[in-house]
Amino acid sequence: MRPIVAALRAVLGTPPVPEGSWEREAVYVSTTALRRAAGRPVPEVAEELAARLRSVPGVRAVQARPNGFLVIELAVPGMIVPEILAEPPPPAPARGGPLTAPWPDRPRGWSNPGFAVRYAYVRAGSVQRWARDLGLGAALWPEPGLAGVPGESQGAPAAFRGESLDDRRDRTVLRVLAELPSRRAGRDSGRPAYLERLAWAYHEAFEHAPAIPMGDQAPTGTHVARLWMARAVRKVLGEELAELGQTPPGKI
């Protein structure tokens, strides 16, 4: 199956922008109809695009608003995770000189947003090491395949199910991750603030929607999905820190 955001972009020309909290509905919005109208009635163009979008696998519903905005609801928002994992890193930016770090190195505590970002990167990696230490690697270790199709690890399938990411903390992380394609397409300048929001969302999920079974709890599909999501968070934080000229930390 073609990755959902890539399929939407193929119809719209640019990635749509996520809207709302995603706690109940995972919604994107696009203004493509306004740009493509070229003298035609905007609602007519919007409805044509909506009809094409409704045929995209993974789309639950599409609404063409009277103002031409397209509202696209995903059926399974968690399916953006393997798509993010399969994306190649952005090309290295051309720089005219050294970059100024957006955050200080100290204090190394929650009052420093830079600490929160770097610590989220470390935490997102730690859950995957813990999974292996607990002997869960063969069952849970996420290895993304191409086009959002799960791959295999140590001979056993990593059975990612996006619908398992239905806790409100999971949905909050997905909502922030969903901004990445449109931000990169527009070369958004608000990268530090974006990373701070992703970090805080992940810390909340890490602490209250854990990816590792607790005590004698047996691993579930939800743990699998959260391990994949942790890897996506770590990938995005690492790539975006590198864009800021920062080296992702090995530990804190």
Number of C-alpha atoms within 10 A of each C-alpha: 11 15 21 21 22 17 18 23 16 12 15 19 11 18 26 23 18 23 18 12 16 21 15 10 16 22 25 23 19 22 17 21 25 19 10 13 15 10 7 11 12 22 19 15 19 25 20 13 18 22 13 13 24 17 12 18 15 20 19 16 16 22 18 23 13 12 12 22 20 26 20 26 22 20 17 19 24 27 23 22 25 26 21 25 24 17 13 8 13 11 8 10 10 7 8 6 6 8 11 10 13 15 12 12 13 10 11 15 12 11 10 14 23 23 21 22 28 26 22 25 28 19 21 26 19 14 19 23 14 14 22 14 10 11 10 17 18 16 21 28 24 27 19 22 14 15 17 21 18 17 16 18 16 10 9 13 16 23 18 29 17 22 15 18 24 17 14 15 21 25 22 22 26 28 25 20 23 26 17 19 20 17 16 14 10 11 10 11 10 9 17 18 13 19 25 19 19 23 28 17 22 29 21 15 21 20 10 12 18 17 25 23 15 9 6 6 8 9 16 14 18 22 21 26 27 30 24 28 29 27 26 22 29 23 19 20 24 21 20 21 22 15 17 16 17 16 12 18 12 10 11 10
